[in-house]
Amino acid sequence: MAEELMEKIVSLAKRRGFIYPGSEIYGGFSGFWDYGPLGVELKNNIKQLWWRMFVQDRDDMCGLDAAIVMNPEAWKASGHVAGFADPLESGKMFNTMLTTSVGAGEEATTAYFRPETAGGIFVNFKNVVDSFHPKLPFGIGQVGKAFRNEISPRDFIFRAREFEQMEIEYFIRPEEWERWFEHWREQVGRYIALLGISEDRIHELEVPDGERAHYSKRTIDFEFDFPFGRKELYGLAYRGDFDLSAHGKASGQDLSYLDEATKERFIPHVIEPSFGVDRTILALLASAYTEDELGGEPRTYLKFNKSVAPIKAAVFPLLKNKPELVKKAREIYAMLKKVQPRIMWDDNGNIGKRYRRQDEIGTPACITIDFQTLEDDTVTVRDRDTGVQTREKVEDLSATVR
Ligand code: GAP
């Protein structure tokens, strides 16, 4: 049953241009996935909502876009060279950082593709403090690729070797960690609600001693009921001063913070909410995937929130061989496209088929231009979830689409 559902989701994602196996014409490449035309829109919506909510709408946050390949010394200091490893079947430990070689000939050094975006934030802590003199608490957010040489990539995009993270390092006074941990716990929940991921499928797991990452003093995993089981969607960790202290020591730089008011100098502690983009997409697909019956016929549709839907509305001329209908529909399409670029044109096949195609990719509304439009400047707007059609004035459409 669950397996069948996963197969249906993977097949829809490929067929409709959300997600393709990486380098598919060469037989794919395990753990690597390519996002198609609709997948990239969905992904951008997820990242934009995150950036807006956590970086732009807050006065205590700023953004960063650090290099993926960092000085390898940074990964020694962070403990990843020694400890970022999973057991092989033989029981031997295997470091899962993806390596590369930088420079030519004898100058070449082994470097790592970052296994978490967090690293780039810690090494820029001093730069941001020197540029902006932010007062504690403040955070730095970053969205970007991360890489792990997973021993067995599996479950579609759930465990990939190349994936994307959206991470926050929130710097605080050590004695305030519990309060800020609670704050971010709540914020993670708010983001999940904003996306429209089924909240009854989310479960918080307190990660016990001995099972947390080497840097963490407390971790909560936000788990989601994926079709293949309850698994980690997001993480929230209290990293203490582990990273800034380690990087300060290894680099020889002073990464302490001076409180101007009290003249106190100390290493800030850190709360880290970490969000995987790809797992968000999978949780959204699993939440949105719906099979029902409409007008006596079975259908499959993606019940996406309007804010994440890759296409916001589709515009159809009722008949494609009637030039006056097509002309009018083209005008309306061009007008709406100026307000909201993610509008799709479709004049292929009958209206019923066009509705089904849009349902399957989660388009919230379909707008049809018919003969009545030519007389009274109204169109039918059909709702994805209910199939109900209403008549709306063309002049009101821009507002509806916006
Ligand atoms: N900086 C903290 C950190 O990296 P993590 O729990 O290892 O913590 C954070 O990863 C998030 O990154 C996870 O909750 C998940 O959403 C995503 N993630 C981790 N490994 C992944 C993989 N192999 N494929 C897809 N997403 C992954």
Residues whose N, C-alpha, C, O or C-beta is under 5 A from the ligand:
A	BS01	GAP	P115 E116 A118 I157 F158 R159 A160 F163 Q165 E232 L233 Y234 G235 S274 F275 G276 D278 R279
